[in-house]
Every structure is written in C-alpha cells, then in structure tokens.
Amino acid sequence: MPSMEEIADAMFKMVEADAGKVRYKPRDLEKKMKKDLGADKKECKAALKHLMDSGRLIYGYYGGVSVELPHTEGSAK
C-alpha cells in the first residue's frame, strides 16, 4: 500500500506535467491513483486534502470543478 505522501506526490506530478493542457477533476486523479498505485478512495481523498491544505494545488471552478496549480499574478513574478 502506498503512503499518503507518495499518492500526493504522484497527483502533484500528474497535474504539474499537464498544466495548461488538461483540467483534471478530483475523480480523474482518484481513478488514476487506483490504477497506478493501488490506492483506495479514502487514501486519495486524504492525499488531495493534504495538497489543498498545503497550497500545492487549488480547486478551479471554470466549467466545473478541477484541480489546478496555483496561479501567480504578473506583478508577483
């Protein structure tokens, strides 16, 4: 069984790799982690909550709920 940190890292890498191309829904991430890592629903939810609480990922609400990288303003660069 993978740890919550391993699941969270895999989710983050998946979202980061496709940033700007694909909008992942939380359920899409859960299905992928079940397939690749053998994680269950409870572990996936805990990993996603950890990513949201730490600020590594955010929820986007454009056209439905999706998981995204946090946006930075132009002046913040």
C-alpha positions as CSV (number, residue, x, y, z in Angstrom):
1,M,0.0,0.0,0.0
2,P,1.4,3.4,-0.9
3,S,1.7,6.1,1.7
4,M,-0.4,9.3,1.6
5,E,2.8,11.3,0.7
6,E,3.5,9.0,-2.3
7,I,0.0,9.4,-3.5
8,A,0.1,13.2,-3.0
9,D,3.4,13.4,-4.9
10,A,2.1,11.3,-7.8
11,M,-1.1,13.5,-8.0
12,F,1.0,16.7,-8.0
13,K,3.4,15.4,-10.7
14,M,0.4,14.4,-12.8
15,V,-1.3,17.9,-12.6
16,E,2.1,19.7,-13.0
17,A,3.0,17.7,-16.1
18,D,-0.2,18.6,-17.9
19,A,-0.7,22.2,-16.5
20,G,-2.4,24.3,-19.1
21,K,-3.3,21.4,-21.3
22,V,-5.7,19.2,-19.2
23,R,-8.0,20.1,-16.4
24,Y,-8.2,17.1,-14.0
25,K,-11.3,16.5,-11.9
26,P,-10.7,15.1,-8.4
27,R,-12.3,11.8,-9.6
28,D,-9.9,11.6,-12.5
29,L,-7.0,11.8,-10.1
30,E,-8.5,9.2,-7.9
31,K,-9.1,6.7,-10.7
32,K,-5.5,7.2,-12.0
33,M,-4.1,6.6,-8.5
34,K,-6.2,3.5,-8.0
35,K,-5.0,2.1,-11.3
36,D,-1.3,3.0,-11.0
37,L,-0.6,2.7,-7.2
38,G,-3.5,0.6,-6.0
39,A,-4.7,3.3,-3.6
40,D,-8.2,3.3,-2.3
41,K,-10.7,6.2,-2.2
42,K,-10.0,7.2,1.4
43,E,-6.3,7.5,0.8
44,C,-6.8,9.5,-2.4
45,K,-9.1,11.9,-0.6
46,A,-6.6,12.4,2.2
47,A,-3.8,13.0,-0.3
48,L,-5.8,15.6,-2.2
49,K,-6.8,17.3,1.0
50,H,-3.2,17.4,2.0
51,L,-2.2,19.0,-1.3
52,M,-5.0,21.6,-1.0
53,D,-4.2,22.5,2.6
54,S,-0.5,22.9,1.9
55,G,-1.3,25.2,-1.1
56,R,0.5,23.0,-3.7
57,L,-2.8,22.6,-5.6
58,I,-6.0,24.6,-5.7
59,Y,-9.6,23.9,-6.9
60,G,-10.6,25.7,-10.1
61,Y,-14.3,26.3,-10.9
62,Y,-14.2,27.3,-14.5
63,G,-16.6,24.9,-16.4
64,G,-16.9,22.6,-13.4
65,V,-14.6,21.7,-10.5
66,S,-11.0,20.9,-11.4
67,V,-7.6,20.6,-9.7
68,E,-5.0,23.1,-10.8
69,L,-1.7,24.6,-9.9
70,P,-1.9,27.9,-8.0
71,H,-1.8,30.9,-10.3
72,T,0.7,33.8,-9.9
73,E,-0.1,37.3,-10.9
74,G,2.1,39.0,-13.4
75,S,3.4,41.5,-10.8
76,A,4.3,38.7,-8.4
77,K,7.0,37.4,-10.7
